[in-house]
Amino acid sequence: MLLISRTAKISPLADIEDSVRGSKIIIDDAVTIDAFVKIKPAGGSGDVHIGARSFINSGTVIYSGNGVRIGEDVLLAANCTLAATNHEYRSRARKIIEQRFSASRGGIVIGNDVWIGAQTVILDGAVIPDGVVIGALSLVGPGDLEPYAVYGGNPLRRLGQRE
């Protein structure tokens, strides 16, 4: 189910798929979704909720998986990937594609007033608190991040604090 605010600005070149499993994609007021953004219900039955005044830049891909919640006033730079899902792979007796998806690590939660740098990958279980900045080319998985801190890299490390 697609629930898109009338004040959202979505490029005609964006691709937002409706779910066949009942996942909701909710896009709040004054959200901007740029060209070549892909929002795909896949890998679970979680919802995608993008908070007011957030901006999703070109080339970003969001898989609903176990759920993605993006707060208000969030900036996602170009070519980010949000993958709130995990493939099962442990059995050598079965092909990975046959093992389907593994248990949820809680989806992805991004707080308010967050900036995610270009080409960052955010994985299932990641919680990014209010005010955090993530540098470009970073990998964010489950872990304890501090509000209003600056992080970057792979492995992700704390680089500083917003004043």
Backbone torsions as a table, in degrees:
resi	resn	phi	psi	omega
1	MET	NA	127.8	178.0
2	LEU	-99.5	123.9	176.7
3	LEU	-122.6	97.6	-172.5
4	ILE	-117.9	123.9	178.7
5	SER	-60.3	145.1	176.8
6	ARG	-66.1	-19.0	-179.8
7	THR	-94.7	0.5	175.7
8	ALA	-72.0	145.5	178.0
9	LYS	-111.6	108.6	-176.8
10	ILE	-118.4	122.4	178.7
11	SER	-59.0	141.3	174.7
12	PRO	-65.1	-12.6	178.4
13	LEU	-93.7	0.9	174.1
14	ALA	-79.7	154.8	-179.5
15	ASP	-125.2	103.6	179.6
16	ILE	-114.6	110.0	-176.6
17	GLU	-86.8	142.3	172.4
18	ASP	-81.6	150.2	-176.8
19	SER	-84.1	143.6	172.0
20	VAL	-96.1	-8.1	-178.2
21	ARG	-108.1	2.8	177.3
22	GLY	98.8	1.4	175.5
23	SER	-63.0	145.2	176.4
24	LYS	-101.0	142.7	169.0
25	ILE	-117.9	114.0	-173.9
26	ILE	-115.3	122.7	-179.8
27	ILE	-122.2	114.0	-173.3
28	ASP	-80.5	-177.6	-176.2
29	ASP	-58.2	139.3	172.1
30	ALA	60.4	20.6	172.3
31	VAL	-73.4	142.0	174.2
32	THR	-114.9	127.2	176.1
33	ILE	-120.4	115.2	-173.1
34	ASP	-78.8	175.9	178.8
35	ALA	-61.5	148.1	173.7
36	PHE	65.6	19.2	169.8
37	VAL	-81.0	138.7	179.0
38	LYS	-121.3	123.6	172.2
39	ILE	-117.8	116.9	-170.9
40	LYS	-128.0	119.9	171.9
41	PRO	-72.7	105.6	-177.3
42	ALA	-156.9	147.9	173.2
43	GLY	81.5	13.4	-179.6
44	GLY	162.1	-172.4	-178.2
45	SER	-120.0	23.7	179.2
46	GLY	-75.1	160.8	178.4
47	ASP	-93.1	158.9	170.1
48	VAL	-113.9	126.0	178.7
49	HIS	-129.4	119.8	179.6
50	ILE	-110.4	118.8	-174.7
51	GLY	-74.7	163.0	-175.3
52	ALA	-52.3	141.6	173.2
53	ARG	65.0	14.2	177.2
54	SER	-80.4	156.2	-177.8
55	PHE	-127.5	122.3	178.8
56	ILE	-109.9	113.3	-172.1
57	ASN	-84.0	167.3	-175.4
58	SER	-50.0	140.9	172.3
59	GLY	80.2	-1.5	179.6
60	THR	-73.4	140.7	178.6
61	VAL	-121.8	130.0	178.5
62	ILE	-123.3	116.7	174.0
63	TYR	-98.1	127.5	-174.6
64	SER	-63.3	-42.4	178.3
65	GLY	42.8	-118.7	-177.6
66	ASN	-92.7	12.1	176.6
67	GLY	111.9	137.8	176.9
68	VAL	-131.3	122.7	176.4
69	ARG	-121.0	117.0	179.4
70	ILE	-109.8	125.1	-176.6
71	GLY	-70.6	-165.9	179.4
72	GLU	-86.8	149.2	174.8
73	ASP	60.6	37.5	179.3
74	VAL	-95.7	140.0	175.5
75	LEU	-114.2	118.6	173.4
76	LEU	-108.5	115.1	-178.7
77	ALA	-71.8	-179.8	-173.9
78	ALA	-64.0	144.9	169.1
79	ASN	62.3	33.0	173.3
80	CYS	-82.8	155.9	175.0
81	THR	-126.7	126.8	174.2
82	LEU	-113.4	110.9	-175.5
83	ALA	-120.3	93.9	-177.2
84	ALA	-90.3	44.7	-176.7
85	THR	-150.5	162.0	-178.9
86	ASN	-140.5	139.2	174.6
87	HIS	-89.0	140.9	171.2
88	GLU	-79.8	143.0	-175.5
89	TYR	-148.8	-1.3	-168.4
90	ARG	-66.6	-33.3	-175.9
91	SER	-81.0	119.4	175.3
92	ARG	-75.8	-18.2	-178.0
93	ALA	-76.6	-14.8	-179.6
94	ARG	-127.4	143.9	175.9
95	LYS	-63.5	149.3	-178.3
96	ILE	-56.8	-42.8	-178.7
97	ILE	-61.0	-28.0	178.8
98	GLU	-78.6	-20.7	-177.3
99	GLN	-82.0	-12.6	176.7
100	ARG	63.3	-140.9	-172.2
101	PHE	-107.2	148.1	179.3
102	SER	-92.0	177.3	-176.7
103	ALA	-60.7	151.4	-179.8
104	SER	-68.7	145.5	170.7
105	ARG	-103.2	13.6	175.1
106	GLY	109.4	3.6	-178.1
107	GLY	74.9	-161.8	179.6
108	ILE	-122.5	133.0	176.7
109	VAL	-127.4	124.0	177.4
110	ILE	-119.6	125.3	-178.2
111	GLY	-72.2	-165.7	179.5
112	ASN	-87.3	154.5	173.7
113	ASP	57.7	47.9	-178.5
114	VAL	-113.2	143.2	175.3
115	TRP	-121.7	122.6	178.7
116	ILE	-109.6	120.8	-178.3
117	GLY	-71.7	162.8	-175.7
118	ALA	-55.6	143.2	174.9
119	GLN	61.3	24.0	175.1
120	THR	-79.3	143.6	176.6
121	VAL	-112.7	127.5	179.9
122	ILE	-117.9	126.0	-172.2
123	LEU	-105.7	163.1	177.8
124	ASP	-51.2	132.1	179.7
125	GLY	97.9	-9.4	-179.8
126	ALA	-72.8	134.8	172.7
127	VAL	-126.0	117.4	-178.4
128	ILE	-111.1	110.0	-174.7
129	PRO	-70.5	171.1	178.4
130	ASP	-52.4	140.6	170.4
131	GLY	77.8	0.6	-176.5
132	VAL	-74.0	146.1	171.1
133	VAL	-115.7	130.0	176.4
134	ILE	-114.4	122.5	-179.6
135	GLY	-68.3	159.3	-179.8
136	ALA	-57.5	151.9	176.0
137	LEU	62.4	29.9	-179.5
138	SER	-95.7	160.3	174.6
139	LEU	-120.4	119.6	-177.2
140	VAL	-116.5	118.4	176.0
141	GLY	-122.1	-165.8	178.0
142	PRO	-59.8	141.8	179.4
143	GLY	164.3	170.4	-177.9
144	ASP	-97.5	107.9	176.1
145	LEU	-104.3	146.1	-179.5
146	GLU	-92.4	140.2	176.3
147	PRO	-57.3	144.4	175.1
148	TYR	62.3	19.2	175.5
149	ALA	-94.8	164.1	178.3
150	VAL	-112.8	128.7	-177.7
151	TYR	-127.3	158.1	173.9
152	GLY	-167.2	161.4	170.7
153	GLY	99.1	-179.2	175.6
154	ASN	-146.3	101.4	9.3
155	PRO	-73.4	152.0	-178.7
156	LEU	-65.9	134.8	176.9
157	ARG	-140.9	154.9	-179.6
158	ARG	-76.3	129.6	-178.0
159	LEU	-109.2	-19.8	-178.0
160	GLY	172.5	-163.3	-176.1
161	GLN	-138.8	141.6	172.2
162	ARG	-72.6	138.2	-178.9
163	GLU	-80.1	NA	NA
